[in-house]
Amino acid sequence: MTSQDTTADDIDFLAAQWLLRRDAGLAAHDLAALQQWLEADPRHQQAWQALARTDALLASLPAQRVAAFSQPVAAAGAPSSLLRRLRQAASFPPRGALAGGCLLLCGLLAWPLAGHLQRPGFQHDYSTARGQFATQVLPDGSRIELDSGSAVDVALYRDRRSVRLLRGQAMFHVQADPARPFQVIAGAATATVLGTHFSVRHVGATTQVSVAQGTVRVESEAGAHAEVLRAGDTVTVTPQGVQALARVSAQAVGNWRAGRLDFEDATLAEALAEFERYGDSGLVLDDPALAGLRLNGSFDAKLPAQFAAALPLALPVRLLRQDGKLHILAR
């Protein structure tokens, strides 16, 4: 194999071999051979310098962190060279078992580099109190609109963007970046996009994803099939998996940002709980038998009394004002 035929992996492997041998101690003729190898190809020198820098970085790690990769050694404190400790821990002879030593070395050298890639370049938590709304602009230009009583954990990496919706509801306006998919994790659901506008609601064990524009891939941690949502699609995800797709008005997605609560075949109990997310509604459901009654409509989140006034027109209920509360009773 000529120098030009040697791959980068081959060069890195040879550099690791030379580093192990140098650490064990090289005779004069071996030093000359190392120098000859370094001068034979500029890539050899580059690989050697990169490996030496990484070795020096690892050598500066505390001993307890190094112990996670090999058996503990008797000496305390940071080693002068991690390679020497590896040889002591694994009983490497100075020139024997170089292949095994290099494999272990390559794994160790990859560890700090992988750790660097796994650390987010930006990380922040955002939350809103009950009745509060907020808009957050991320460094990549994406925007998150937070609903009342909601919280997200944002982490932007070099190869992906990750948001965990801890509770509540949020509207996402994602800046397109094919090299960094945007992922929202909420309960059992994971929604992945490149660039789009969509809303995610996570209350209790149920997550709902609705798309206003673009395409969103939704999957469940249960490992069931994934759904691809387009504008006007909505899907509900539970711990049991992804439920069937439903259609909504794309223009109505995220109506909560305008203070509107949209109910479609919702139970009375669900509607009352939604009003409570925005503040004390003053509405009391006295008869549990009424909780399952179904209703439809769009209402102002800040006017629960107006919602209550409409109930007797649509449901077999009546209202009674008592003790500063509006009680919902069977008609």
C-alpha positions as CSV (number, residue, x, y, z in Angstrom):
1,M,0.0,0.0,0.0
2,T,1.4,3.4,-1.0
3,S,1.2,6.5,1.1
4,Q,-1.5,7.8,-1.2
5,D,-3.5,4.6,-0.7
6,T,-3.5,4.9,3.1
7,T,-6.8,6.0,4.5
8,A,-7.3,8.5,7.3
9,D,-8.3,5.7,9.6
10,D,-5.1,3.8,8.8
11,I,-3.0,6.9,9.6
12,D,-4.9,7.5,12.9
13,F,-4.3,3.8,13.9
14,L,-0.6,4.0,13.1
15,A,-0.3,7.3,15.0
16,A,-1.9,5.6,18.0
17,Q,0.5,2.7,17.7
18,W,3.5,5.1,17.7
19,L,2.1,7.0,20.6
20,L,1.8,3.8,22.7
21,R,5.3,2.8,21.7
22,R,6.8,6.2,22.5
23,D,5.1,6.2,25.9
24,A,6.7,2.9,26.7
25,G,10.1,4.2,25.6
26,L,11.8,4.2,22.2
27,A,15.3,3.3,21.4
28,A,17.4,5.6,19.2
29,H,16.6,3.6,16.0
30,D,12.9,3.6,16.9
31,L,13.0,7.4,17.3
32,A,14.6,7.7,13.9
33,A,11.9,5.4,12.4
34,L,9.2,7.6,14.0
35,Q,10.7,10.7,12.6
36,Q,10.9,9.1,9.2
37,W,7.2,8.1,9.4
38,L,6.2,11.6,10.4
39,E,8.1,13.2,7.4
40,A,6.8,10.6,4.9
41,D,3.4,12.3,4.6
42,P,2.0,15.6,5.9
43,R,-1.1,13.7,7.1
44,H,1.1,11.7,9.4
45,Q,2.3,14.8,11.2
46,Q,-1.3,16.1,11.4
47,A,-2.6,12.9,12.9
48,W,0.3,12.7,15.4
49,Q,-0.3,16.3,16.6
50,A,-4.0,15.8,16.9
51,L,-3.6,12.6,18.9
52,A,-0.9,14.1,21.1
53,R,-3.2,17.1,21.9
54,T,-6.1,14.7,22.8
55,D,-3.7,12.6,24.9
56,A,-2.7,15.7,26.8
57,L,-6.3,16.6,27.4
58,L,-7.1,13.2,28.7
59,A,-4.0,13.3,30.9
60,S,-5.4,16.3,32.7
61,L,-8.7,14.6,33.6
62,P,-9.2,13.7,37.3
63,A,-8.3,10.1,38.1
64,Q,-11.9,9.2,39.0
65,R,-13.1,10.1,35.5
66,V,-10.4,8.0,33.9
67,A,-11.3,5.1,36.1
68,A,-14.7,4.9,34.3
69,F,-12.8,3.5,31.3
70,S,-10.4,1.1,32.8
71,Q,-9.6,-0.6,36.1
72,P,-8.5,1.7,38.9
73,V,-4.8,2.0,39.5
74,A,-3.0,2.5,42.7
75,A,-1.6,5.9,41.9
76,A,-3.7,8.9,42.9
77,G,-4.2,12.1,41.0
78,A,-4.1,12.8,37.3
79,P,-1.6,10.7,35.4
80,S,1.3,12.2,33.5
81,S,0.0,10.2,30.5
82,L,-3.2,8.3,30.2
83,L,-1.5,5.9,27.9
84,R,0.8,4.8,30.7
85,R,-2.2,4.2,33.0
86,L,-3.9,2.2,30.3
87,R,-0.9,-0.1,29.9
88,Q,-0.7,-0.6,33.7
89,A,-4.4,-1.3,34.0
90,A,-4.6,-3.6,31.0
91,S,-1.2,-5.1,31.5
92,F,0.0,-4.1,28.0
93,P,3.6,-5.1,27.3
94,P,5.6,-2.2,25.9
95,R,5.3,-3.5,22.3
96,G,2.8,-6.3,22.6
97,A,-0.9,-6.3,22.1
98,L,-0.7,-3.0,20.2
99,A,-3.9,-3.7,18.3
100,G,-5.9,-4.1,21.5
101,G,-4.2,-1.1,23.1
102,C,-5.0,1.0,20.1
103,L,-8.6,-0.1,20.0
104,L,-9.0,0.9,23.7
105,L,-7.2,4.1,23.0
106,C,-9.4,5.0,20.0
107,G,-12.5,4.5,22.2
108,L,-11.1,6.7,24.9
109,L,-10.0,9.4,22.4
110,A,-13.5,9.4,20.9
111,W,-15.1,9.9,24.3
112,P,-14.3,13.6,24.8
113,L,-15.0,14.4,21.1
114,A,-18.4,12.6,21.4
115,G,-19.1,14.4,24.6
116,H,-18.4,17.7,22.9
117,L,-20.9,17.0,20.2
118,Q,-23.5,15.9,22.8
119,R,-23.2,19.2,24.8
120,P,-25.8,21.8,23.7
121,G,-24.5,25.1,22.4
122,F,-27.6,26.7,23.9
123,Q,-29.9,25.5,26.7
124,H,-32.7,27.3,28.6
125,D,-35.9,26.6,30.4
126,Y,-39.0,28.8,29.8
127,S,-42.3,28.7,31.7
128,T,-45.4,30.7,32.2
129,A,-47.6,31.1,35.3
130,R,-51.4,30.5,35.3
131,G,-53.0,33.1,33.1
132,Q,-49.7,34.3,31.6
133,F,-48.5,34.0,28.0
134,A,-45.0,34.5,26.6
135,T,-43.1,34.4,23.3
136,Q,-39.5,33.2,23.2
137,V,-37.2,33.7,20.2
138,L,-34.4,31.1,20.0
139,P,-30.9,31.7,18.7
140,D,-31.7,29.9,15.5
141,G,-34.6,32.2,14.7
142,S,-37.3,29.8,15.8
143,R,-40.1,31.1,18.0
144,I,-42.0,29.4,20.8
145,E,-45.3,30.8,22.0
146,L,-46.2,29.5,25.4
147,D,-49.7,29.1,26.7
148,S,-50.9,29.6,30.2
149,G,-49.3,27.4,32.8
150,S,-46.8,25.8,30.4
151,A,-43.1,24.9,30.5
152,V,-40.4,23.9,28.0
153,D,-36.8,22.9,28.2
154,V,-34.8,24.0,25.1
155,A,-31.5,22.5,24.0
156,L,-29.8,23.4,20.7
157,Y,-27.0,21.0,19.5
158,R,-24.7,21.1,16.5
159,D,-26.7,18.4,14.7
160,R,-30.3,18.8,16.1
161,R,-32.6,21.1,18.1
162,S,-34.6,19.6,21.0
163,V,-37.5,21.0,23.0
164,R,-39.2,19.1,25.8
165,L,-42.7,20.3,26.5
166,L,-43.0,19.5,30.2
167,R,-46.6,20.7,30.6
168,G,-49.2,22.9,29.0
169,Q,-49.3,24.0,25.4
170,A,-47.0,25.7,22.9
171,M,-47.0,26.9,19.3
172,F,-43.8,26.4,17.4
173,H,-42.6,28.4,14.5
174,V,-39.5,26.5,13.3
175,Q,-36.7,28.1,11.3
176,A,-35.9,25.6,8.5
177,D,-32.4,24.0,8.8
178,P,-32.0,20.6,7.0
179,A,-28.8,19.9,8.9
180,R,-30.5,20.3,12.3
181,P,-34.0,18.7,12.6
182,F,-36.3,20.3,15.2
183,Q,-37.7,17.8,17.7
184,V,-40.4,18.3,20.3
185,I,-40.8,15.7,23.0
186,A,-44.1,15.8,25.0
187,G,-45.1,12.9,27.2
188,A,-45.2,9.8,25.0
189,A,-45.0,11.8,21.7
190,T,-42.1,12.9,19.7
191,A,-42.7,15.4,16.8
192,T,-39.9,16.0,14.3
193,V,-39.7,18.7,11.7
194,L,-37.3,20.7,9.6
195,G,-39.3,23.9,9.3
196,T,-43.0,24.5,10.0
197,H,-45.7,25.9,12.3
198,F,-47.5,23.6,14.6
199,S,-49.0,23.4,18.1
200,V,-48.3,20.8,20.8
201,R,-50.5,20.3,23.8
202,H,-49.4,18.1,26.7
203,V,-51.9,17.8,29.6
204,G,-51.9,14.8,31.9
205,A,-50.8,11.6,30.0
206,T,-52.2,12.8,26.6
207,T,-50.3,14.8,24.0
208,Q,-52.0,16.4,20.9
209,V,-50.1,17.7,17.9
210,S,-51.8,20.0,15.3
211,V,-50.1,21.3,12.2
212,A,-50.8,24.8,10.8
213,Q,-48.2,24.7,8.0
214,G,-45.6,22.3,6.8
215,T,-45.1,18.6,7.7
216,V,-44.5,17.0,11.1
217,R,-43.6,13.4,11.8
218,V,-45.2,12.2,15.1
219,E,-44.2,9.0,16.8
220,S,-44.8,7.4,20.2
221,E,-42.4,5.9,22.7
222,A,-44.6,2.8,22.6
223,G,-42.9,2.0,19.3
224,A,-46.0,1.9,17.2
225,H,-46.3,3.3,13.7
226,A,-45.5,7.0,13.1
227,E,-47.9,9.5,11.5
228,V,-46.9,12.2,9.0
229,L,-49.0,15.3,9.6
230,R,-49.7,18.1,7.1
231,A,-51.5,21.3,7.4
232,G,-54.9,20.8,9.1
233,D,-54.0,17.4,10.6
234,T,-54.2,16.7,14.3
235,V,-53.3,13.5,16.2
236,T,-53.5,12.4,19.8
237,V,-50.7,10.4,21.4
238,T,-51.1,8.4,24.6
239,P,-48.8,6.0,26.4
240,Q,-50.5,3.2,24.3
241,G,-49.4,4.8,21.0
242,V,-50.5,7.2,18.2
243,Q,-54.2,7.5,17.7
244,A,-56.0,8.0,14.4
245,L,-55.5,11.2,12.4
246,A,-58.3,13.9,12.5
247,R,-58.8,17.0,10.5
248,V,-59.1,20.5,11.9
249,S,-59.0,24.0,10.3
250,A,-55.4,24.9,9.7
251,Q,-56.2,28.5,10.4
252,A,-57.7,27.6,13.8
253,V,-54.5,25.8,15.0
254,G,-53.1,27.7,17.9
255,N,-56.3,29.7,18.5
256,W,-55.4,29.8,22.2
257,R,-52.9,32.5,21.4
258,A,-55.8,34.8,20.7
259,G,-57.4,33.7,24.0
260,R,-59.9,31.4,22.3
261,L,-60.8,27.9,23.6
262,D,-62.1,25.6,20.8
263,F,-64.0,22.5,21.8
264,E,-65.0,19.8,19.4
265,D,-66.9,16.9,21.0
266,A,-65.3,17.7,24.3
267,T,-66.9,16.6,27.6
268,L,-68.2,19.3,30.0
269,A,-65.5,18.2,32.5
270,E,-62.8,18.7,29.9
271,A,-64.1,22.1,29.0
272,L,-64.3,23.3,32.7
273,A,-60.7,22.0,33.3
274,E,-59.5,23.9,30.3
275,F,-61.0,27.2,31.6
276,E,-59.3,26.5,35.0
277,R,-55.9,26.4,33.2
278,Y,-56.3,30.1,32.6
279,G,-57.6,31.2,36.0
280,D,-60.3,30.7,38.6
281,S,-63.4,30.2,36.5
282,G,-65.8,30.4,39.4
283,L,-67.7,27.4,37.8
284,V,-68.6,24.4,39.9
285,L,-70.0,21.1,38.5
286,D,-72.1,19.8,41.3
287,D,-73.5,16.7,39.6
288,P,-70.8,14.2,38.5
289,A,-73.3,12.6,36.1
290,L,-73.1,15.8,34.0
291,A,-69.3,15.5,33.5
292,G,-69.6,13.4,30.3
293,L,-72.0,15.6,28.4
294,R,-70.5,16.6,25.0
295,L,-70.3,20.1,23.6
296,N,-68.8,22.0,20.7
297,G,-67.9,25.7,20.3
298,S,-65.3,28.4,20.5
299,F,-65.2,30.6,23.7
300,D,-63.2,33.4,25.2
301,A,-60.8,31.9,27.8
302,K,-61.2,35.0,30.0
303,L,-65.0,34.9,30.1
304,P,-66.0,31.6,31.7
305,A,-69.3,33.1,32.8
306,Q,-70.2,33.7,29.2
307,F,-69.4,30.1,28.5
308,A,-71.6,29.0,31.4
309,A,-74.5,31.2,30.1
310,A,-74.4,29.3,26.9
311,L,-74.6,25.9,28.5
312,P,-78.4,25.7,29.2
313,L,-78.9,26.4,25.5
314,A,-77.0,23.4,24.4
315,L,-77.1,20.9,27.4
316,P,-79.7,19.7,29.8
317,V,-78.3,21.9,32.7
318,R,-79.3,24.9,34.7
319,L,-77.2,27.5,36.6
320,L,-77.4,28.5,40.2
321,R,-75.3,31.4,41.7
322,Q,-74.4,30.7,45.3
323,D,-71.5,31.7,47.6
324,G,-69.9,33.7,44.8
325,K,-69.8,30.6,42.5
326,L,-71.8,29.6,39.5
327,H,-73.0,26.1,40.1
328,I,-73.9,23.8,37.1
329,L,-76.8,21.6,38.0
330,A,-79.0,19.1,36.1
331,R,-82.1,20.8,34.6
